[in-house]
Each structure stands twice: as C-alpha cells, then as structure tokens.
C-alpha cells in the first residue's frame, strides 16, 4: 500500500507530538510544533478563510481553477470509477480536487483514504487535517474527530505503518459503532504535504507567510468600521474651565458643575463646551493614518502570497481586457499547471500501487486549457511551418481526431490543410515532376477580365 507522508526518516520520529500552544490560536510558540494540530489549524482557518475576504477569495480562485481542469485517464475500470465518482459527497473528481486544494492552501496537508471493501468499486474520501493524529514512534496514524471536538479519544480509524518502511500502510482498523471494538478493513491512506522546513511530517500552507498581513488588514478594517459607526467623531479630552473662586463655591455649585461636565461627556452628540473648556483630540483622521492606502497595499501582499494576480480580484485600476488575459495566462502557466502536476502525480502513484494498476495515467487535457494551449500551438505552428510534424500530430494538438491520411508530414506552409480538409479526403499535393508554368514577359497576371487580352 503506497503512502507518501515522510519528508525525511532521519528526524520524523523524534519530532514532538505534543500540541503546540498558540498565541490567539494563530502563531506557534516553538518552531517545531505541528502546523495542523487541533488548535493552530482551526486558528489559521478562521484567519485566512473566515476573517479576511481577500485571502478567502484567493483560496476560492485557486480551488476553482484546479477543479476546472479536464483530466485524461487511462487505466483499469476500477481506477476510472474512483476518479469519475470518488464518493457519495464528491460526485465528481472536480469537487474532490476543490477540497484537496482548500486543505493544501490553508494548512499545507491533504489526507485521502481509499476504502476497498467493495473490490470492484473502491471509494476515495478526504479527511479533515485537524482530525489526523500522527504518532511515528508508535507507527500509527489515527483519524479521531472526537479527540478534537470533545477531548475524548475514540479514533474512528487507525492506520498502522510498516516499522521497517514508514512510507507504507500495512493494516487499517475501523471502530465498530460505540462498542470500542475494531474491525480490520481493506483500505489505504494518502497524505499530500507541502514542504515545511520546520517539520518532517507536517506541511505548510501559503497562508502561513501572511498571517501578520492578515492581522494588520483586519485591524485596519476594524478601525474604519469603528470610525464610521461612531459617525466620524474623534475621541479626545475636555479641559476643566478655571472658575474664579472655585474653592469658595458652595457644595451645591460644585455639584452643578460636575453634573454639567458629566452630561457633556455622556451625551451622544456634543453640542457645545462649558465656557472656558477646550477639546483636545487624541487620534488621527483617515488622511493622517493613510488607512485606505495601507489596506490596498495589504490586499496586494495577500494576493501575491497566494500567486493570484491582482486583476483577478478586481482591484482598482487593474480590470482591463489585456490585463485580464495576461493575468490568466500567467496564473495558468505559473501556478495551475505545476500544482495540478503535483496533485495528480501523487494520485497516480498512490492509485497505481493501491489498486495494482501499474499502467494507470492521470494527465491534464491541455487542449481544454486555452492559456496552456496558446503556448503549445505557437510551438506546433512553428514546427508545422517547417514541415517537422505530420497532419495528425497537428490535429491532435488542436484537439481534433486523427484523419486516415494524416500520417504524412505537413509540407512547408501547409498546416492549414490539416483542419480544412475533411477526414475522408487526402490533401492534394503538387507532383514533384511537374514543371512550373512559364509566364511571358508582358503577360497580365492580375486576373481581371477587362484587362486580359
């Protein structure tokens, strides 16, 4: 059973398995702590997904783009069934890829388990990263939601790893109801983990690099909200007027003065000041704070961390047709293709071994991705213009079916015939032994009827 989870066997078993104590549920105190434990993972999810609209939209864009790719699958019927409809909740592979990318983007880890109890119809499901508890020293990985939710450890599944080969699963047990007994089942587990230099067994998501920026963004937006709800009024102090003969005032006069100051302080709308009083501001306005510029800068920093072009988020001054096309092309070639190769490579290797299907291949259908196709067609056009490929090779690159006559090389400047000719007709070629037509010195070659002799 294939299992990809260790980045290094040298120190993975020596890493602390204790929960890290986070500051505000976001930042770990020690660098060797787990990134996706039940405290830090929840804190990161709240910060990057629920409390910051910019990072949430970036995560959604990444998930949607990865889910939009079209796959080419070659392999057994079992593998095609798994990749066609992974499980009851994720009715398509696109939905599963969306969930995988969301887990990777937030915490850097994605867990998939393959249930093979029904031999001809395996089911593949995603497991929540914060419900996974790894114990390399014991050679076990537990899926334990109750431990995270109520503090009572009742693992739903226990995956046992090979002591001599920690990268493989040798046995899987599933809890039977609430009895506490376990039964052995035929299953496997895949762990995709983005590299984390501080941990051998836990990944690190893109949001980890911008937690401080997200905190600053939240503080800035809260400041703006508080100012608007306060009607734009500034905070400050009111000086007490100097009253001649204050010490000679009677107790009743002093009480009246105190009541007047208290009324002014507690009033929702300050109408005026006591004679001799002065209002002293103790905060800056938006212009002095430059809050709007700060928020715009933080939005771009957050988008940059997720490799999402600002134009894709509709930022001011970015939404033009040319900018959008360039941004989409850059995003597809710079992020989507590498991430898709990473995820699909893990899935292909895992399913090949787990389903005993060594010929299984999972690839991106690049003919369905316009921005990847543009680069490929530029290269194919150059090769076709030099007669370096056949008609069928050109048609395949364009997404058309091969033609019976298409195994012949394309003549120079003849690539257009690969598409204009029908599938049953062979393109007409000029015989090699036919002599070129001779044209007289004064012949009219314009083709206009009124000028021909």
N, C-alpha and C positions, 0 to 999 in steps of 0.2 A: 504494500500500500504506500503510495507516494505521499510525502508530507514535507512541504517546504516551509520551514519556520526559523531555523537557526541561521544566523549570520556568521557565527563563529562558535565552535565547540570549545574553544580554549577557556572561555570565562563565562559562558552562559549559565552553567550550573552553579557558579559561585556568586551570581548576582543576588542581591537581596530580594526576597519575595514578599517583604512586608509592605503594607500600604504606605504611601508617602503622605506626609501631612502638608496639605496645600494651603497657601495663603489666599483666602477668599475663594477656595475651590478652583484656583486657576494656576498658580505658579508653584512648582515643586520646590521644596527646600533643598534637597540634595539632588545632584545631577544624575545619580544612578538609580533614581526611583522610577517606577513604572509609569509610562505615559498614559496608558489606557486603564488604569485601575478605576474602581467604582467612584472615587472622588474626583480625580483630575479629568477623566473622560467626560463626566457629567458637567463639570465646570467649563471645559473647553466647548462642549456642545452648546451650552447656554450662551457663552460669549460670542462664538463665531456664527451661530445659526439663529438664535432667538433674540439676541440683543443688538445685533449690528446688521441693518438691512443690506449694506454693501457686500459684506462677506457672505451673507446668506445668498444673495443673488449670484455672486461669483461661484459658490458651490453648486447652485442650481444650474448655471450655464454649463459648468464642467460636466455635471451628471447628464444633462440633456444632450450635450454634444456626443458624449461617449455612448449613450443609449441610441443615438440616431444612426450609428454605423450599421452597414449591411454586412453580414457575415457569409463567407463561403466555407461550408463544412463538408469534408469528405471523410467517411468512416463507416462504422457499423450502424445498424438501425438503432441499437441501444444508445449510442452516443448522440445520434441525431435527435432521438426522442428527448434526451436530457437537455440538449441545447435548444430544442424547439420549444418545449414547455417544461421549464425546470421544476416547478412545483405548483400547487393549487393557488397560492397567493400571487406568485410571479408567473403569470400565464404566458409571458414571452421572455426571451432572453434579454430584450431591451430593458424590461423592468428590473431584472436581476442585475444587469450592468449598472443601472442607475443607482441601486442600493450599494453595490460594491464601491463605486466611486465616491458616494457620500461618506461611507465609512473610512475610506482611504484619505479623503480630503480633510476630515475632521480629526481623526486620531492616528492615521497612518497605518491602520491594520484593518484587514477584512478577513472574516472567517467563513468558510463554506464547508458544509458537511454533506456527504453523499450517502444516502440511505439505499442499500442494495438488497433489502429484504425481498422485494419482488425482482427476481433476476432479470426479467425482460423489460422492466420499467423502473429503473432507478430514479430517485428524486433527489434534487440538489437544492439546498436551502441556505440562506445566510443566517448567521448567528450574531447576536449583539456583542460587540467587542468588550463592553464592560461586564458582561456576564461570563467571560472566559477567565479562568484562573489557572495559570501555568505553574507547575512545580517540577522543574527539571531535575532536582535532586531525587525526587520520588519517581520520576519518569511518568507523570500523569498530567493530563490537561482536563479540567472539569468545566462543564457548562452548567453553571449554578445560579440561576436567576434569584432564587430565594435568598442566597447569601448577600446579594446586592440590595434586594428590596426590603427584607426584614431582618437580616443579620443571622438567620438560621441556615446552616449549611445542609442543603439537601440536593446534591447535584442531580440534574436530570440525565446527564450523560457523563461518562468518564472514558477518556481516550488514553490508552496505555501505549507508551512509546517503547521502542526496542532499546534496551540499555547499551547494546553494542553499536547500534545505528540509530541515534536520536532523531534522525530525519525521516523515520517511518513509524506507522501505527501498526501494532501487532494485534490489538484487541479493542473492541468497543463494547461498553456495557450501558444499558438504559434502565432507569428506575421504573419499577412496576407500580403505578399508582402511588398511594401514600403508605404502602406497606413497608417501605425501606429496603425491599429486596430488589436485586438487579438481575437482568437477563442479558445474555450476550447476543449481539446482533451483528449482521454483516454491514459494515459502514466504513467510511473513510473521512478524513479531515484535511482541508487545505487552508493554509494560513498565508495570505499575501501581506507582506510587511514592507513599507517604505523605509529605506535605510535611516537608522538613528545611530549616530556615532557614540551616544552615551548608553546604549542598551543593545545587547546582543539578541534579545528575544522580543523587543517591542519596537514598533515603528514610530515615526514622527510625521504628522500631517503638515500641510502647507500653512495652516493657521497658527502653528506654534511660533512662527517667526514674527507674527504681527499682533500678538496678544497685547503688547503695550500700546500699539497704534489703535487697536480696537477700544482699549480702555480710555485713551485720550479722545477718541471720536465720541464715545458715549458721554464723557464728561462735558465736551463742548456742546453736544446736542441738548443735554440736560440743562446747561446754563442758558441756552437760547429759550428752551421751553419755560424755565422758571421766570425769565425776564418777561416773556410775552404774557404768561399767566398773571404776572404782577402788574400788568398794564404799562410796562416800560418804566416804572418808577425806580428811582435809585434809593439805595439804603444810605443811611448816614446818621448823624447826631444833631441834636438841637441844644445850643448853649443856653444855660440858665441866665436870664436877664439879671443884671445887677439892679437891685432895688434899694434906693436910698433908705437908710434907716431900717434894713431888713431885721436887724436884731431887736429893733424897737417895735416890730409888728406884733400884734396880738396873736394868740394861738388860732383864732378864727381866721385872721387874714392869711396866716401861713397855710392853713388847711385849704383855703380857697385857691391859693397859688398852686399848691400841689395838685389839687383836683383839675385845674386848668391845664397843667402840663401833662397829666395823665390822660386827659381827654384827647389832647392833640396827638399824643403818642399812640393811643389805641384806635384812633379814628381811621377808617379805611381811606378816606380822602383828606389830605392835609390842605385845609383851606387857607390857613394863614399862620403866622407866628406871633407869639406874645411880643409886645413892644420890647425891643432891646435884645431879642433872641436872634440867633444866627444858625442856619442849616449848613452842616459840613458834610460833603459827600465822602463815602468810604469805599466806592467801587468805580471801575472804569466802564465806559459805554462800549458798544459793539465796535465802533470805529477804533477806539484805543486798543481793544483786545484783538482786533482783526480776526474775529471768530469765523466769519464767512470764508476768508482765505485759508484759515487753518483747517476747516472742515473739508474744503475742496482738496487741499494737499493730502490730508489723511485718506480721503476716498481713493485717490490715485495710488497711494502707497499700498493700500489694502488690495486694490485690483492687481497691482504689479506682483504682489506676493503670490497671487493665485494664477498668474500668467494670463489674465483676462485683459484684453485690450480696453482702454477707457471708452472707446467709441461703442463697444458692445453694451455698455451700461448707460448709454445716452447722456454722457456728461456734456456740459455746456461747451459749445464750440467744436464738438467732435463729430456730430452726426451729419456727415455729408456722404454722398454715394461713393465717391472714390475712397474716402477714409474707411467706410464700412467694408468695402470689398477687400481693401488691403489688410484690414484687421482680421477679417475672416480667414483670408489666405494664410496670414501669419499664425493665427491660432491653430488652424488645422495642421499645418506643417510643423509648427514649433512645439505644440503640446499634445494635440489629439492623437496623432499618429504614434509618437513614442509611448504615450500612456496606453493606447489600445494594444500595441505590440507587447507591452509589459503584462497587462491583464490577460490577454489571450494566450500569451506564451505560458503563463502559469496554468491556465485552464487546460491547455493542450497537453502539457507534460503530466499534469495530475490525472486527467481522464485517460490518457494513454495507458498508464500503469494501473490505475484503479479498475478500469473496465477491460483491461487486457486487449487493448485496441491499438497496436503499435503504428498503424497506418493512419490514425486519426490526424487530420489537419484542420486548424481553425484560422482563417485568414480574413483580412478586411477586403471586401469587394471595392477596390479603388475606383472602379468605373462608376460607382454610385456617389462618390465624393467629388464634387465639382472642383474644389480647390487643390486636391491632390491630382485630379485628372488633368488639370491645366498643365502642371509641370510635366506629367508623363506624356501628354500629347505634344508638347513642344519638342520633347526629345524624339518621339516617334515621327513627327513631321520632318525633322532634320534627317533622320535615318531613311525615311521614305523618299525624300528628295534626292538622296544619294544612291538609291537603289539597293539599300542594305538590308531590307526586310521583305517578306512576302506579303501578298494581298491579305491572307488570313491573319497574319500577325498584326497587320494594321487594323483589320476589322475587329479582332479581339480586344485591342487597346481601346477601340471606340465603343465596345460593348455590344457588337453585332455578332451574329452566329457566323461560323466559317462557311465559305462557299466551296462548291465542288471543284471549281477551277482555281481556288485561291492559294495553292502551294507554289505558284510561280513568283519569282522576285518581281517587285514593282519596278517598272522602268523609270528612269530619271524623269521627274516632274509628272509622274503618272499616278500619284497616290489618290487623286480624286476618283479614279475609276473603281477603287475598292468599295466605294459607297454608292456610286451612281449606277453601276452595273447590277442587274438582277442576279439572284442566286443561281439561276439556271443557265445564264449566258456567260460565255468567256469574253473578256475584253479583247477587242480587236487590236492586233499588233501590226506594225508596218513590216512587211517582209524585208529580210536583211539584204536580199539580192536585187531588190527593186531599185532602179536608178532614179535619182532625183529628177524632177521635171525641169526642163530648161525653159527659161523665160527670156524673150527677146529684149534687146537694149531699150527700145522705146515702147515696150508693152505696157498697157494700162492694167494695173493690178488692184484698182480701187474697188471694183465690183459694182460700180454704179452704172445702171442700164443706159442712162443718157450720155455717158462718156465712152462706152465701149464702141469700137469700130464696126 
